[in-house]
Amino acid sequence: MTDSFTLRHDWSIAEIQAILDAPLMDLLWRAQQVHRQANPGYRVQLASLLSVKTGGCEEDCTYCPQSMHNSSDVTGQPELEVEPVLARARAAKQAGADRFCMGWAWREIRDGAPFEAMLSMVRGVREMGLEACVTAGMLTDAQAMRLAEAGLTAYNHNLDTSPEHYDRIITTRTYEERLETLQRVRRAGVTLCCGGIIGMGESDRDRASMLQVLATIDPHPESVPINALVAVEGTPLEAQTPVEPLELVRMVATARILMPHSRVRLSAGREQLSQEAQILCLQAGADSIFYGETLLTTGNPAVEADKALLAAAGVQASWQAQPETHACN
C-alpha cells in the first residue's frame, strides 16, 4: 500500500473544518486509508480507569459531577490506599486491559503523602507490566520528573473544548495553564493523553478549533480521547441534548486523519451508543476504548458487552503505540 497521508503539525482551522464537514462516505474512506496504514492489524487497546480520589474538586467545570461548585458533587468517598488500587489494577489486567489509568479530583497535584502514594501506585502498576496513566490536574516540573522516574507512561490532561468556548465551561483555570501543564509533561519525557468533549453547546467551528490545537502540538499527543458529554443531574449542563452518534464518528475520523499515529480513544458517552455506532467509530479510526463499568463517576459498557463489541467488529485487542514517522503522499 502506498502512503496515504503526510504527517503535519500546521493544520489550519479552515482545513480541519472542511474535513469535519466532508460527505460522510468520503470522510470515512479517507480515515480508513490512514487508519489501516498507521495501525497494521487493526488492533484496539483496552484501558481501565479508576477514580482514586473522588469529588470535592476546586475547579468549576460545568460538566463535572466532581466539582464542589455543582450540587452533583460526589464528595464523601475516601481516597483509596495503594494496595486496593493495585488490586484493581491486577483485576483489570486479568480482564484484558493493558493500560491502567488513575484519576484524582484535584486542581493540582499535592506534595506530601498523597503524592508519595501516587508514585507507589505508578510503580506498582508498571511492575505488573501494565501501562500507567495518571490524571490529577496541574503539576510542577519537579512533580512531572518524579512521575517519569516512577515509570509513568502517560499523563492525561484534556483541553476539554476550544480556546474560544473555554470560558463558558471553566473559569477557575485558564487555557494557557492547560497548555503549560502539557509542556511540563513533555519536558519530563512522559507521553501525553489529551483530548476533549463534544456536546457542551459548542459550535462546529469550536470542534475544529479544539482539534487544531491538538493537531499542531509537535509531536502529536500519543493518546487523544474523544468524549461525548454525559449530562449529569446537578451540573450546569444537565439539560444538554445528547450528541448525535454520527457527530462522534466525524470527530473520531477527523482526529485520525489529523493525527495518524495517535491512539484515538473512544471515551465518555460510549454507553449511550449502540453497538453499530461504536463499530462505526472503530471503523472511523478509534483504536482504544476504556474497559470496565465506570469512567471515574459515569457509566461505561460492561466488560462482556465490550468483548461482544470487539468480536462483532472482528478486531483484536491491544497494541503498542507506534512512533511518529513522516510519510509522503
C-alpha positions in Angstrom: 0.0 0.0 0.0 1.3 3.4 -0.9 1.4 6.1 1.8 -1.9 7.9 2.0 -1.1 10.7 4.4 1.6 13.3 5.2 2.3 13.8 8.9 1.6 17.5 9.6 1.6 19.9 12.6 0.5 23.0 10.7 -3.2 22.4 10.2 -5.5 25.5 9.9 -9.0 25.6 11.4 -10.4 26.1 7.9 -8.7 22.9 6.7 -10.0 21.0 9.7 -13.5 22.3 9.3 -13.5 21.2 5.7 -12.6 17.6 6.8 -15.3 17.6 9.5 -17.9 18.8 7.0 -16.9 16.4 4.2 -19.6 14.0 2.9 -19.6 11.1 5.4 -18.7 8.4 3.0 -15.7 10.4 1.8 -14.6 11.2 5.3 -14.8 7.5 6.4 -12.9 6.4 3.3 -10.1 8.8 3.9 -9.9 8.0 7.6 -9.9 4.2 6.8 -6.9 4.7 4.5 -5.0 6.5 7.2 -6.0 4.2 10.0 -5.2 0.9 8.2 -1.7 2.3 7.3 -1.0 3.6 10.8 -2.5 0.7 12.7 -1.5 -2.5 10.9 -3.5 -5.5 12.1 -6.4 -3.2 13.2 -5.9 -3.6 16.9 -7.8 -1.8 19.7 -6.1 -1.1 23.1 -8.1 -1.8 26.2 -7.6 0.7 29.1 -9.2 0.6 32.6 -9.9 3.8 34.6 -10.2 4.1 38.4 -11.1 7.1 40.5 -8.6 7.2 43.3 -9.8 10.5 44.8 -13.4 11.3 44.0 -15.2 14.6 44.4 -14.5 17.9 46.1 -12.6 19.4 43.2 -11.9 23.1 43.4 -12.5 23.6 39.7 -15.9 24.8 38.4 -16.1 22.6 35.2 -19.8 22.8 34.2 -19.9 19.2 33.0 -18.3 17.6 36.1 -20.1 15.8 38.9 -16.9 16.0 41.0 -16.8 19.8 41.2 -17.6 21.3 44.6 -19.3 24.1 42.7 -22.0 21.7 41.5 -24.8 20.2 43.5 -23.9 16.8 42.0 -20.5 16.8 43.9 -19.8 13.2 44.9 -17.6 14.1 47.9 -17.7 11.7 50.7 -15.8 8.7 49.2 -12.5 8.2 50.9 -9.3 8.4 48.9 -8.1 4.9 48.0 -5.0 3.4 49.5 -2.1 1.9 47.5 -2.9 -1.8 47.9 -6.6 -1.6 47.0 -5.7 0.4 43.8 -3.1 -2.2 42.9 -5.6 -5.0 43.4 -7.9 -3.2 41.0 -5.0 -3.0 38.5 -4.4 -6.7 38.8 -8.1 -7.4 38.1 -8.1 -5.1 35.1 -5.1 -6.9 33.7 -6.7 -10.3 34.2 -9.8 -8.9 32.4 -7.6 -8.0 29.4 -6.6 -4.4 29.9 -3.0 -3.3 29.2 -3.3 0.3 30.4 -4.4 1.3 33.9 -5.5 4.9 34.4 -5.9 6.5 37.8 -7.7 9.7 38.5 -7.6 12.3 41.3 -10.2 15.0 41.5 -7.6 17.7 42.2 -7.0 21.2 40.8 -3.2 20.4 41.0 -1.1 17.6 42.4 -0.4 17.9 46.1 3.0 17.1 47.6 3.4 15.0 50.7 1.7 11.7 51.5 -0.9 11.8 48.7 1.8 12.3 46.0 4.0 9.6 47.5 1.1 7.2 47.4 0.5 8.2 43.7 4.2 7.4 43.0 3.8 4.0 44.7 0.7 3.2 42.6 2.5 4.1 39.4 5.5 1.9 40.3 3.2 -1.0 41.3 1.2 -0.8 38.1 4.3 -0.7 35.9 5.7 -3.7 37.8 2.6 -5.7 36.6 3.6 -5.0 33.0 0.7 -2.5 32.5 1.0 1.0 31.1 0.3 3.5 33.8 -1.7 6.8 33.2 -2.5 9.5 35.8 -4.9 12.4 35.6 -4.7 14.8 38.6 -4.8 18.3 37.3 -1.9 20.7 37.1 1.6 19.8 38.1 5.1 21.2 38.6 8.2 20.3 36.6 9.6 18.6 39.7 6.4 16.5 40.1 6.5 15.6 36.4 10.1 14.4 36.7 9.3 12.3 39.8 6.4 10.7 38.0 8.6 10.0 35.0 11.2 8.4 37.3 8.5 6.2 38.8 7.8 4.9 35.3 4.6 6.8 34.4 3.6 6.0 30.8 1.2 8.9 30.2 -0.4 11.9 31.8 -3.9 12.8 31.0 -4.8 16.5 30.8 -7.6 17.3 28.4 -8.2 20.6 26.7 -12.0 20.0 27.1 -13.0 22.4 24.3 -11.8 25.2 22.0 -10.0 28.3 23.3 -13.0 30.3 22.1 -15.6 28.3 24.0 -13.5 27.5 27.1 -14.6 30.3 29.4 -18.2 29.1 29.1 -17.1 25.7 30.5 -14.4 26.6 33.1 -13.4 29.8 34.8 -11.1 28.5 37.6 -8.2 27.5 35.3 -7.1 29.2 32.0 -6.5 27.6 28.7 -2.9 28.7 28.9 -2.4 26.8 32.2 -3.7 23.6 30.4 -1.1 24.1 27.7 1.7 24.8 30.2 0.8 21.5 32.0 1.2 19.6 28.7 4.6 21.2 28.2 5.8 20.1 31.6 4.7 16.6 30.9 6.5 16.6 27.6 9.7 18.0 29.2 9.7 15.1 31.7 9.6 12.6 28.8 6.1 11.3 29.7 3.6 10.8 26.9 0.5 12.9 26.5 -3.1 11.8 26.8 -5.0 14.9 25.7 -8.4 15.3 24.0 -11.8 16.9 24.6 -15.5 16.7 25.0 -18.3 17.4 22.4 -21.9 18.2 23.2 -21.3 21.1 25.6 -23.0 23.7 23.5 -20.0 24.4 21.3 -20.2 25.2 17.6 -18.8 23.1 14.7 -16.0 25.7 14.5 -15.2 25.2 18.2 -14.8 21.5 17.5 -12.4 22.3 14.6 -10.6 24.8 16.7 -10.0 22.2 19.5 -8.7 19.7 17.1 -6.5 22.3 15.6 -4.8 22.9 19.0 -4.3 19.2 19.4 -3.0 18.6 15.8 -0.5 21.4 16.0 1.3 20.0 19.1 4.6 18.6 17.9 4.8 15.7 18.3 1.1 15.0 18.4 -0.4 13.7 21.7 0.2 10.0 21.8 -3.4 9.5 23.0 -6.4 11.6 22.1 -9.6 10.8 24.0 -12.8 11.8 22.2 -15.6 12.2 24.7 -19.3 12.9 24.3 -20.9 14.8 27.2 -22.6 12.6 29.8 -25.2 15.2 31.1 -25.2 14.5 34.9 -28.1 15.8 37.0 -26.8 18.6 39.3 -24.3 20.0 36.8 -25.0 23.2 34.8 -25.1 21.1 31.6 -27.6 18.6 32.9 -30.2 19.6 30.2 -27.9 19.4 27.2 -29.2 17.4 24.3 -27.2 14.2 23.7 -24.7 14.2 20.8 -25.9 12.5 17.7 -23.7 9.4 17.1 -22.6 10.5 13.7 -21.2 13.7 15.2 -18.9 11.5 17.3 -18.0 9.4 14.3 -17.0 12.6 12.4 -14.8 13.7 15.3 -13.1 10.4 15.5 -12.5 10.2 11.8 -11.1 13.8 11.7 -8.8 13.2 14.6 -7.5 10.0 12.9 -6.7 12.0 9.7 -5.0 14.8 11.5 -3.0 12.7 14.0 -2.4 9.4 12.2 -0.2 7.7 14.8 -2.1 8.9 17.9 -4.3 6.5 19.8 -7.8 7.9 19.3 -9.7 6.8 22.4 -13.5 6.4 22.3 -14.2 7.5 25.8 -17.1 9.0 27.8 -20.5 8.8 26.3 -20.0 5.3 24.8 -22.7 3.8 26.9 -25.2 5.9 25.0 -24.1 4.4 21.7 -25.5 1.3 20.0 -23.1 -1.5 19.1 -23.4 -0.4 15.5 -22.5 3.2 16.2 -19.4 2.0 18.2 -18.3 -0.2 15.4 -18.6 2.8 13.0 -16.3 4.8 15.4 -13.8 1.9 15.3 -14.0 1.9 11.5 -13.5 5.7 11.6 -10.2 5.4 13.4 -10.8 4.8 17.1 -8.2 2.3 18.3 -8.7 2.3 22.1 -11.6 2.0 24.4 -11.9 2.4 28.2 -12.8 -1.1 29.5 -14.8 -1.5 32.7 -18.2 -0.5 34.0 -17.4 3.1 35.2 -15.3 6.0 34.0 -14.4 7.9 37.1 -18.1 8.6 38.1 -20.1 8.0 34.9 -21.3 4.7 33.4 -19.5 2.6 30.8 -20.5 -0.6 28.9 -20.0 -3.8 30.8 -16.8 -5.9 30.1 -18.9 -8.7 28.5 -20.6 -6.1 26.2 -17.2 -4.9 25.1 -15.9 -8.4 24.4 -19.0 -8.9 22.2 -18.4 -5.5 20.5 -14.8 -6.4 19.6 -15.9 -9.8 18.4 -18.6 -8.3 16.2 -16.2 -5.8 14.7 -13.6 -8.6 14.1 -10.8 -6.5 15.7 -8.0 -7.7 18.0 -7.5 -6.2 21.5 -4.3 -4.4 22.5 -1.4 -3.0 20.5 1.7 -1.0 21.2 1.9 2.6 20.0 4.0 3.4 17.0 6.3 6.4 16.9 5.6 9.3 14.6 7.2 8.9 11.2 6.9 11.3 8.3 5.2 9.8 5.3 4.8 11.1 1.8 1.8 11.2 -0.5 
